[in-house]
Amino acid sequence: MRLSDLPKGATAVVEHVHDAHVSDPIAQRLRDLGFVDGEPVRVVAIGPLGADPLLIQIGSTRFALRRSEAARVTVRQEAA
C-alpha cells in the first residue's frame, strides 16, 4: 500500500521508498527525512477535500508531503 492511500489517523510501517530514476533527489530526500524501512509513520491530517498536503508523523517529527511524494513510499498498515 502507498503512504498516500492511508486514511487520516492510520499508522503504518515504511517498507520501501521508490526511486523514479537513478539518483532520484526526491526519493533520497525522503530517506534523509527518515522514511526508511521499518520506521513507523502516521497520517496526522489530510488537506482539504482529500487533496494536498498530507501531514505525516515519524517519531516526534511531522512533515507536510505532496500526495505525489507520499505515493513513492510503500507502507504496511498496522492493525488498529
C-alpha positions as CSV (number, residue, x, y, z in Angstrom):
1,M,0.0,0.0,0.0
2,R,1.2,3.6,-0.7
3,L,1.5,6.1,2.1
4,S,-0.7,8.4,0.0
5,D,-3.6,5.9,0.4
6,L,-3.6,5.7,4.2
7,P,-6.6,7.3,5.9
8,K,-6.3,10.1,8.5
9,G,-5.1,8.7,11.8
10,A,-3.8,5.4,10.3
11,T,-0.5,4.0,11.5
12,A,1.8,2.0,9.2
13,V,5.4,0.9,8.9
14,V,7.6,2.0,6.0
15,E,8.6,-0.8,3.7
16,H,10.4,1.0,0.8
17,V,10.9,4.3,-0.9
18,H,10.7,4.0,-4.7
19,D,13.1,5.8,-7.0
20,A,11.6,7.3,-10.2
21,H,15.0,7.1,-11.8
22,V,18.7,6.7,-10.9
23,S,19.9,9.3,-8.4
24,D,16.3,10.4,-7.7
25,P,16.7,13.5,-5.5
26,I,13.1,13.3,-4.1
27,A,13.4,9.7,-3.1
28,Q,16.8,10.4,-1.5
29,R,15.3,13.4,0.4
30,L,12.5,11.2,1.7
31,R,15.1,8.7,3.0
32,D,17.1,11.5,4.6
33,L,14.0,12.7,6.4
34,G,13.5,9.3,8.0
35,F,11.3,7.4,5.6
36,V,13.4,4.2,5.9
37,D,12.5,0.5,6.1
38,G,10.9,-0.4,9.4
39,E,10.1,3.1,10.6
40,P,6.6,3.7,11.9
41,V,4.6,6.5,10.3
42,R,1.2,8.1,11.0
43,V,-1.1,10.2,8.8
44,V,-2.0,13.2,11.1
45,A,-4.1,15.2,8.6
46,I,-5.1,15.4,5.0
47,G,-5.6,18.6,3.0
48,P,-9.0,20.0,2.2
49,L,-11.3,17.7,0.2
50,G,-8.7,14.9,0.3
51,A,-6.1,16.8,-1.5
52,D,-2.5,18.1,-0.8
53,P,-0.7,18.2,1.5
54,L,-0.7,15.2,3.8
55,L,0.7,15.8,7.3
56,I,2.8,12.7,8.2
57,Q,4.4,12.0,11.5
58,I,7.6,10.0,12.0
59,G,8.6,9.7,15.7
60,S,8.0,13.2,17.1
61,T,8.6,15.0,13.8
62,R,5.9,16.0,11.3
63,F,6.3,16.6,7.6
64,A,3.9,18.0,5.0
65,L,4.2,16.0,1.9
66,R,2.5,16.3,-1.5
67,R,0.4,13.3,-2.4
68,S,2.7,12.5,-5.3
69,E,5.7,12.4,-2.9
70,A,3.8,10.2,-0.4
71,A,2.9,7.8,-3.2
72,R,6.6,7.0,-3.6
73,V,6.6,5.4,-0.1
74,T,5.3,1.8,0.3
75,V,4.0,1.0,3.7
76,R,2.5,-1.9,5.6
77,Q,-0.6,-0.8,7.7
78,E,-0.6,-1.9,11.3
79,A,-3.7,-3.5,12.9
80,A,-5.8,-1.0,14.8
